[in-house]
Amino acid sequence: MNLPQAFWLVPVASVVALGMAYYFFRTMMAADEGTPRMREIAGHVRRGAMAYLKQQYKVVTLVFVVLAIVFAFMAYVLKWQNPWVPFAFLTGGFFSGLAGFFGMKTATYASARTANAARRSLDGGLRIAFRSGAVMGLTVVGLGLLDIAIWFIILSQFYEGDRMALITITTTMLTFGMGASTQALFARVGGGIYTKAADVGADIVGKVEADIPEDDPRNPATIADNVGDNVGDVAGMGADLYESYCGSILSTAALGATAFAMSGEMQMKAVVAPMLIAAVGVFLSIFGIYLVRTKEGATMRDLLHSLAVGTNVSAALIAVATFAILYLLGIDNWLGLSCSVVTGLAAGVIIGQATEYYTSHSYKPTQKISEAGLTGSATVIIKGIGTGMISTCIPVVTIGVAIMLSYLFANGFDMQMSAEALSKGLYGIGIAAVGMLSTLGITLATDAYGPIADNAGGNAEMSELGEEVRHRTDALDALGNTTAATGKGFAIGSAALTALALLASYIEEIKIAMERAGTTLTNLRGEVISAADATIPDFMNYFQVNLMNPRVLVGAFIGAMAAFLFCGLTMEAVGRAAQKMVEEVRRQFREIKGILEGQATPDYGSCVEISTRAAQHEMIFPSLLAIAIPIVVGLVLGVAGVLGLLVGGLAGGFTLAVFMANAGGAWDNAKKMVEEGNFGGKGSFAHKATIVGDTVGDPFKDTSGPSLNILIKLMSMVSIVMAGLTVAFS
């Protein structure tokens, strides 16, 4: 199969992204790491993070080997799958893990250098932290595009000619998304349990009971807390957004192959279009990264503006570039599809701004939570939960409007729901998700920046760098809390659009599985046709996918329940691990004489070991449950039940994830606002009340909430990969 000349921009963009990531890494490494004490602390964190990641990868590798053997049996013995599936699955997991590894390695080297740069200026600290975060962003998009390009080139050599070739290629490539999702879920859940067990333990005993500052070297859980920021918020987030990025591109390509299946050359253009938009987004992300800078004495709004300049300029430029890309590509309805991309970009910006409003202490919602601390921890928690619930309105409405507009732009505002209009409309929704993620290189940089700044503050505190330096690192850390919350909102929003595109891709995979099995069906006109010739309305009618079918309704209930069950399991896991951490910190304060006076060194290693063991043990069941649920539902309720499951999981999971991420972010920044001297300042009654709120919010925003966007995509990916099994039994 001949690939269009424009396609080769994709591997070129991937190489440029990886090259720039390496350049930023080397530039960061050339900076001074600071005093011997700063280097010592950074070394402890680095070794702890790498030791944890090594142990996690051992567990995940075992899971991948077992699943790959299962997929190989299904493909080569039972003939239920494409023979490429086991290999695609493994490469997806490998590249996802690699993205997380490189990002975390960079972050553990960057924190001390950021703190040291902050000794001279705020701008110096911001630049090192942000460009180190850019290493993660550019590594994710670089590896993602490289993986996509390699598979597209390889599979194009094995499939030739007919309209089904591109459909088979793109749906096969989708399966490496399951590998990426599986790896991401283990990274997110395991890393989230690790970091929050340490964080909650350090806060409860250190800040509330012993009345010592955050990141104080006398606290035995401090090193574990700093390690956790890297394994959860860097490695976990990188693996998560790698999967979202690849999933949006591949699901859109698969939808394009179906929507334009009867259009000859246009089919290839529709498949390549999302790859080209993502490739151009790489170059514009790099441009935006160079725009981020600030001045000494900058306020929180100044710092937010600095980051907004880079991200918004990149988003505006990719919006303009999309019109040129699709016009030059010569794709049908290029103007409408370009508007779909702009819709996705606009939705991402709106969700980000809404998240910032509800989580930054520059605005009233979080300020009111801080004020609630004057009457105790109960009112802080009540106010935070209420704020989180209210905050779901704007993202949900925004995603709803984006879905409708991108659908209508793509099909020329055809309201008749014909088979062709439906297929092209779904392609528009997919390409809107690509638009939202097209500048992920810089968007993820703003997110990965957060834990780097947080660790820099910890290093400054433990190294006793002085009040002025700590003030600068606190400003960078507070900014990081907001950008992290914004990044989580962005990730959840992109997951919603991607999951909807994957829903349509699941239908195509079922059709391919039916064709492979030689199954025919009856279309809406009563004619017996092959599965390959069935339209989406034919398919929905054949499997009775409607709200009057109890299988669909039961599946939807199970999908919504799965989101709450998953959150409950991960929250309890954090609670159990935190209890062990609290007991250990109390034991050391009680038994090791001189810790609180600074005359004895705490046993940091025991706390690191508690978090590591808890994360490895507790992450397995929730992660395997996410894989098992779609399989069981497919076997028991069939195709209609799986579609209900995916819809219920998407609606319930998206809303719950926004609530948890925003409530957690608001609690965190409410505490920061009090620590800046408001409502009594550090050590006051209000401060201790907001610390309690922050400890409740920790697993909300860093474990359960962010994991939900992986859950809803992983259930879709598992359903796609297991389509042959579902068809065989239903």
N, C-alpha and C positions, 0 to 999 in steps of 0.2 A: 504494500500500500504506500503510495507516494504522499509524503507529508508536505503541507504548504510551506513556502519559504519563511513566512512570518512566524511559524512555530518555533524556529530555532532561536528566537529571542528569549524563549523560556529557559533553556539551559544556560544561555549567556547571562541572564538576570540572576540565576541561582549562583553562578560562579562569582559574579560581581558582589552579591550579598555576602557570600562566605568570605570573599577577599576583604571586604570592608569590615566585617566582623573581626577578622584576624588583625586588621590594622588597628582598630579601636582597642583590641585586647593588648597588642604590643605597646600602644601608646600609654594605656593604663599601667602596664607593668613597668614602664620606664619611670613612672612617678615614684617619689620617695614614700616608703611605707611608715616612716615616722620613727619614734623613739624605740629603744629595745623593748620596753614594756608593751608598746602598741604592737610590735611584731610578735611578741610572745602570745598575746591575747588572740591576734588574728590566726596564729598557728594552731592554737587550741581549737578554734572554731573550724578551721579548714580541715584538720584531721578528723574531728568529730563528724563533719558533714560527709566527707569522703568515706569514712568507715560505715556510716549509715547507708549511704547510697550503694556501696558494694554489697552490703547484706540484703538490701531490698532487691537489687538486681538478681541475686541468687534465687530468691523466692519467685520473682516474676519469670525468670528463665525457665524454672521448672513448670510453671503454669503454661507458658508458651509452648514448651516441648510437648506437653500432653495434648493441648488443643490442636497443635499442628498435626500430630499423629491422628487425631480424630478426623480432622479435615481431609487428610490424605486418604484415610479409609473411605470416607464419603465420596471423595473424588475418583479414586482409582479402583475401588472394589465395588461400591454401590452405584457409581456413576450418577450421583445426585448433584455433583458440583463440577464446575470448570476445573481442569487439572492444575491451573495456575494458582488457585486459591490458597493452598498451604504456603506457597512461597511469598505471595503478596502479603499475606497475614504476618509472616515473620519480618519482612522488610519494614512494614508499617510500624511494628513494635520497636524494631531496632532503631530506626531513625527518630522516632518519638523519644525514646530513652536517651539517644545521643544528643538531641536538642536540649533536654533537661540537664544532662551532664555538663555540657559546655557552658550553659548559662550559670549553673551553680558554681562551677570552677572559677568562672570570672568573678562572680559575686563575692566569693570568699577571699579573693585577692584584692578586691576593690574597696572593701569597707574601711580598712585601716588607712588606705591611701586617700579616701574621701575625708576621713577625720583629720588627717594630716593637712590636706589642702584647705580644710575649713579653719585651720589655725591662722591662715593668711587672709582668706577672703571667702565670703559666701558663694560668689560666682565660681571660684575654683572648686569648691566642694560639689556644687551643683553639676558642673561640667563632667567631673570624673564619675560621679554617681550615674548621671544620665547616659553618658556614652558607654559606660560599662553595662547599663541596662540595655543599650542599643545592641550590644554583642548578642544578648539573648534574642532580641527582636529579629535581627538580621540572620542569625543562625537558624531560627525557626523557619522563616520564609525561604532561606536559601536551601536548607535540607528538604523542605516540603516540595519546592519546585523541582529540585534535583530528582527526588523520588518519583514525582509525577512524570517528568521528562523521560527518565530511564525506562519506566514501565511502558509509556506510550510508544517509545521507539521500538522496544523489544516486541510488544504485542502486535504492532503494525506489520512486523515481518512475518507473522504467523497467520494473520487473517487478511483475506483479500476480497475485494469485489463487491458483494451484495450489500444491501442496506442493513442487514443484520450484523455485519462485521463490526461496525463502530459501536452498535448497541452492546455486543458481546464484550468488546474491548473495555468500554467505559464501566460496565457493570462489574467486570472482573477487577478493574483497578479500584473500584469502591471497596473491595474486600480488604485492601490493606488499611482502610480506615478502621476496620475492627481491631486490627493489631495496634494501631495508634490509640484507639479509644481504651482498649484493655490496659495498655501500659500507662496511659494518662490517669485512669481511675485508680490504679494501684499507687501511682505517684502522688495523686491528690489526697486520697484517703490516708495512706501511710504517712505522708509528710504532714498532713493536717493534724493527725493524732499526735505525732511526735512534737510538733511545735506548740500546740495548745496545751498538752500535758505539762510541758515545761513552763510555758507562759503563765498558766493559771496557778501552778504551784508556786512559782516565783512571786507572783503578785499577792496571793493570799497570805503567805507566811512572811514574805519580805516587806511588802509595802503596807499591808494592813496590820499584821500582828507585831512585826519587829520595828515598824515605822522607819525603814531605811529606804533610800531612793531606788528608783528603777535602775537596773543594770549595775547595782552596787556590787563590787567584787567580793563583798562579804557574803553574798547570797549564793549558796551552792548550786542553785538551778540556773544561774545567769548564763553560763557557757552553753548549757543545753538549750536555753531559750534562743540564743543567738544562732546556734546550729539549726534549730527548727525553722527560723525565718528563711534560711537558705533552702532546706530540703522541701519545705511546704510551699512557700510563696515564690520561689524561683524555679526549682526543678519541676515542681508540680504544675505551676502555671504554664511553663514552657511546653511540657508534654500535652497539657490540656489544649492550648491554642494551636499547637502544631496540628492536632487532630481536627479542630474546627476549621482551620485554614485549608487543609487538604480536603476535608469532607465537603466544604462548600464548593470548591473548584470541581471535584470529581462528580458530585451529585448533579451539578449544573451541566457538566459535560454529558452525563448520562441522559439527562432530560432533553438536552439539545439533540442528541443522537436519535431520540424517539420522536420529538416534536417535528423534526425536519427529515424524518426517515424517507419520505417520498420525494424529497427535493434534490436528490443527486448531490452535486458539489456543495450545495448549501448546508448539507448535513455536517460535512467536515468543518465548515466555517463556524457552525454553531458549537461544535465540540471544542474547537481551539480558542474561541472568543474569551471564555473565562480565564483560560491560562494566560492569554496575552494581557488582559486587564491586570491580573496579579503581577505579571512580569514588569509592566510599566510602573505599577505601584511600588516596586522595590526601589527603582531609581528616585522616585519622588519622596519616598520615606527617607532615603539617605540625604536628600536636599533639606528636608524638614529638620533632621537631626542637627544639622549645622546652624539652624536658626535659633536654637535654644540657648539662652544666656540671660543673666540677670545682673543686678547692681547690689552693692553693699547696702545693708539696712533695709532690704526689700521686705515688704509685708507679705502676708499669706496670699492676698489677692495679686500682688506683683509676681510672686512665684508661680501661681496658677496661670497667670497671663503668659509668663515665659514659656511654659509647656504648651499652652493653648496655641501660641503662635506657630510652633513647629507642627503640631498635629492638624490644626485647621488649615494652614497653608497647603500641607500635603493633601488633605481631603479635597480642598477646592481645586487643586491642580489635577488630581486624578479624575474629578468630575468632568473637567474640560477635556482632558485627554481621552476619556471614554468615548465621547462623541467622535473624535478623530479616528480612534482605533476601529470602532464598529463601522464607520463610514468607509474607511480605506479597505476594510475587510470585505465590504460589499454584502453584508448580511441583510436579509429581508427585515424590514421595519427597524432599521438601525436607530432611527430617532426614538422610537418608543422604548426599545431595549436600553438605550442610553439613559432615558428618563427613569427606567427601573433601577439602574445602577445608582443614579443620583438619589433615588428614594431610599435605597439601602444606606448610602452614606449619610443622608439627612437623619434617618432613624438612629444611626449610631451616635451622631452628634447630640441629638435630643436626649437619648437615654443617658449619655455621659453627663450632660448638663443637669438633668434631673437628679442623677445620682450625686453629683457634686452639691446640689442645693440641699439635699436631705442628709448629707453626711459631713459636710464641711462646717467647722465652727464659725465660719464667716457669715453664716445664715441662721435664721431664727429657729428652725426645727432642732438643730443640735444645741443651740444656745439655751433653748427651753429645757432640754434634758439636763444640761449643766445646772441650771437654776433649780431643777427638781431635786438635785442633790442636797439642797438646804433642808429638805424634809425627810431625807433618808433614802436608803438603797431601794426600798420597795417602790417608791414613786419614780425613781430613776428607771427601774425595770419596766414599770407600767408605761411610762412616757416613751421609752425606747421601742417597746413592742407596738404601741399605737402609731408611732412615727414610721416604723418599718412597714406596717400594714398599709398606711395611707400612701406610702411611697411607691406602691405597686401600680397605682392608677396610671401614671404617665407612661411608664414603659409598656404596660399591657395595651393601652390605647394606641401608643405609637407603633408597636409591632402590628396591631390589627390594621391600622391605616396603611402601613407600609406594605402589608400583604395584599390588601385590596388594590392599592395604586400600582404596585409593580405588576400584579396580575393583569390589570386592565391596560396599562401602557404596553405590555408585551403582546397582547392579542388584539390590539387596535380597538379597545373598548367594545369588544363583542360580548354582549350580555346574554347570548342565546345558549351558552354552555355546550356548544357543539364539541365533537371530539377534537377537532383541530384547534379550536379556540382554547379548550381546556389544556391541551398539551403545551401550547405556546405560552399560555398564562402561567403555568407551573414553571416553565423555563424562566420566565420573567422573575418569579419569586426566588428561584435559585440564583440568578445573576444579581439580584439585589443583595443576597447574602455575600456574594463575591465582592460587591461594591463596599459593603460594610467592613470587610476584612482586607481590602486591597492594600491599605496602608498599614498593615499589621506590624511592619518593621519598626515604625516609630510609635504606634499605639502600644505595643508590648514593651517598648523601651520605657515608657512612662510608668508601666506597671512594675516591671522588674527593678526600676529605680527605687521603689518603696522599701523593700527589705534591705537593699544596700545602704540606704540612708539610715534605716533603723539600726543596723549593725554598726554603722559609723558612730551613731550616738552612744551605743553601748560601749564601743571601744574608747570613746572620749571620756565617758564616765569612769570606766575601770582604770584608765590610764591617768586619771586626775589631771586633765589638760587645762582646766580652769573654766571659770564661769562664762567668759566671752565665747570660747570655742563651743562649750556645751549649748549656749544660746543659739549659735548658728546651726549646730547639728540637730537641735530640737526643731528649728524652723524647717530644716530639710526633712526631718522625720514626720512632722505634722503634714507637710505637703505630700509625703509618701503615703500617709494614711488615706488622704483624699484621692490620690491617683490610683492607689490600690483598689479602693472602693469603686472608683469610676471604671477601672479596668475590669473588675468583676461584673459590673453592670453591662459593660460592652460585651464581655465574653458570653454572658447569659443571653443577651439580645441576639448575638450572632448565632448562638446555639439554637434559638427558636426558629430562625429562618432556615438554618441548615437542616434541622430536624424535619421541617415541613418538606423541604426538597427531597430528603431521604425517604420520606413517606411515599412520595411518588416513585422514587427509584425502587422501593420495595415492590411496588406493583409490577414494574418492568422485570424485576428478577423473578417474581412468581411466574410471569408469562414465559420467560426463558426456561424455567424449571419445568413448566407444563409442556413446552415444545420439546424439550429434551426427553420427557417421558412419553411423548406421543399423544398427549391428552388433547382432545378437542373440546370446544364449548359452543354454546348457542348464543348468537348475537341478538341485539334488540329487535332485529327483523325476523327472528325465528330461524335463521340459517345456521347450519353447522359449519364452523370455521376452525382453522388452526389457531393456537394461542398466539402465534406471531402476528396474525392479522387482526387480533382483537384490539379494540380501542379501550380507553379507560372506562367510558360508560358501559361498554359490553362487559368488561371485567367486573365492575361494581354490581351490575345486574346479575351476573352468573353466580357470584359468591354472596348475593343478597346483603351487600354492605349498605345498610340503611339503619336509621334510628329505631325502627320497629323490630329489628332482629335482636333478640336477647343476647346473642353471642357478642355483638358489637357493644352493647351496653355493659355487659359483664366485663368485657375486656377493658372498657373505658374506666370502670370502677377500679379494676385491678391496677391499671396504669397510674391513676391518681393515688391509690393506696401505696404503690411501690415507692413513690417519691417520699411520702411520710415515713414509711417503714425504713427506708434507707437513711433518712435524716435521724430517725430515732436511734438506729443502731450505731451510727457514727457519733452522735452526741453522747450516748451512754459509754462508748469506747473512750472518748475523751475524759468523761467523768471518772471512769475506773482508773485510767492512767494518771489523772491529776491527783486522785486520792493517794496513790502510791508516792507521787512526787511530794505532796504536802507532808506526808508522814516522814519521808526521808529528810527533807529540809528541817523539819522540827527536830528530828533525831540529832542531826548534826549541830544545830544550835544548842541542843541540850547536852550533848555528850562531848563535843570538841570544844574545850575551854579556850576562850580568847578570840573566837570568830568575830563576835559582834564588836569587840574592841579593836579589831584589825591586827591582832597579834598572832593569829593562826590562819593557815590557808585551808579553805574548805575542800572537801573531796568532790571536785567537779565531775570526776569520772563516773561516780556511782549514779549521779542524776542523768548523765548522758546515757548510761546503760539502761536505766529505767525507761526512758523515752524510746530508746531503740527497740527494746524487747516488746514494749506495749504496742508500738506501731506495727512491728512485724506480725505480731499475734492477732491484733484486732482488725487489721485491714483485709484479711483473707475472706472472712464470711460475707461482709457486705459486698465486696467486689465480685465474688463468685455468684452471689444472689442476683446481681444485676445481669449476669450472663445467663443464669438458669431460668429466670422468669419468662423471657420471650420464647424460649424453647418449650417450656411446659405449656404455656398458653397456646402456642402453635399446635402442639400435639393434641390438646384437649378441646380447644375452641376453633381451631382451624384458621384460615386466612382472615375471615371476618373478625374473629376474636383478636388476632394480632393487630389488625388495623385499629380496632377500638382501643387496645392496649397502648399503642403508640400515640394516639390522639389524647387519651386520658393522661398519659405520662407527660406529654408535651405541655398541655394546659396546666395541670397541677404542678408539675416540676418547675416550669418557668416562673409562675407566680410565687411559689414558695421560695425559690432561689433568690428572686429579687428582694422579697421580704427579709430573708435571713441576712443577705449581704448588706443591705442598707441599714437594718437595725444594728448589726454588729459594728459597721463603720461609724454610725452616729454615736454609739456608746463609747467607742474608742476616742473619738475626737472630743466628745463631751468631757472626758477625763483630761485630755490635753488642754482644753480651755481652762479648766480649774487650775491645772498645774502652771498655767501662765500667770496666775495671780488673781484670777476672778473667783468670786464667791468664797473667799477665805484662803485660796491658794493651797499649796502643798501641805499635807498633814492636817488639814482642817476636816471637820465633819463632812462637808460636801465632797471633799476629795476622796475620803474613804468610801462614801456612798457611790461615787462614780467609778471607783475602782471595782466595786462589786458588779456594777453594770457592765464594765469592760470585760470582766472575767466571764460573765454570762455570754457576752457578745463574741468572745474569741472563737469558740467552736461554731457559732452562727456564721461568721464571715470568713473564716479560714479553713474550716473542715467541711461541714455539712452543706452550706450554701453553694460554694464553688463546685463541689463534687456533683451537684445535681445537673449542671449543664452537660457534664460528661455522661451521667446516667441516661438522660433522655436521648443522647446521640448513640450511646453504646447499645441501648435496647433496639434502636433502629438498625444499627450495623449488624447486630447478632441476628435480627430477623431476616436481613438481606442474605447473610451468609448461610443461614439455616433454611432458606426458602425451599430447597430441594427436599429436605426432611419434612417440612410442613405439607408440601404437595403430596409427598408419598403417603402420608398418613391421613390426610384430610380429603 
